[in-house]
Amino acid sequence: NEVIQNIQSKATMVRHAATSAALPVLKNIQREDSSLPDPAPKEWCMHLYTCPDKYVIFPPSTPAPDPAGKAPEAVVIDRVSMVVTAMPVAQAETLVVARTKIEILGVVGIATLEVSSYLVVCTARGFVGALPQGRVYKVMACESRVLGAKIKNPNPIQMSHRAIEQRLLDELLDTFEMFFSHEWDVTQSQQRLETMAALPPTGDQKGAYDRREQRFVWNHKLLEKMEGCHHCRVLLPVVAGFVQFKTVTLPKGKALLAMIGRRDWHRPGYRYMSRGIDAEGNVSNAVETEQIIIALREDPPAPPPTEGAGNGGALGESANGGGVVP
């Protein structure tokens, strides 16, 4: 049995090493830092406190929450049981006296893997551009923190496996192009947003989360474990795909061109690994591509249009979907 376990451990190490060697290549191919200067670098910044038995995440202080809405709450995550609770900010402040903290931009979710579970947070963003609804950012960096371990009192080999697993998780998160907005729902196309504008207001953050186009919430499974806190401002639903803004000069003025590609999380993968359609109608590698054009106003005293800034009037949009069926 010891010989078999040793062989299995070495095979796992080889598999992890091969994956670790491939991920940086994918990251260099897919990641391109095309971000612009952030017009509001301190807005939507949050704080993650590390305590011996829990993590405490405080909501952003700017912009101020809607005074007519529910009072903002902090999120507390037990590091052993992984129980997630929400509590008033004033009560949570008593738990973090003299504790270390880091600045984050939102909670991506909880990832449960083979050896352990991990709290994933976004630690850096890059400003891409803005539409009339608000600004759009790319996820530039994520960080993971260890939560409840599946193996109690791990031996040195198991501890090394957890270290490798955590490093692979960090590298995998750094491979995908992910984007988000603190101010509006980037899972929705402009057409769907127009339709939703006629619906009655949800009244809270949870209602807004439930109205998202769930097939495009790339971290949907990671946020499932935080279901009781979907109303909190610390959660960060992200979309995987492509987003780019470009200001162009036309004969009668200037216009903002935007292209947004949203990947469906149900059946992702390379075309030679995932093909066809399942019983629920989910197609492999399904992507929604949205093209938006906005005529920018140049009437004074409006400032000159800048790259990726949506200060315009007339808006045109088209969206189409595609996938790998045969």
Order of alpha helices (4+ residues) and beta strands (2+ residues): alpha-beta-beta-beta-beta-alpha-beta-beta-beta-beta-alpha-beta-alpha-alpha-alpha-beta-beta-beta-beta
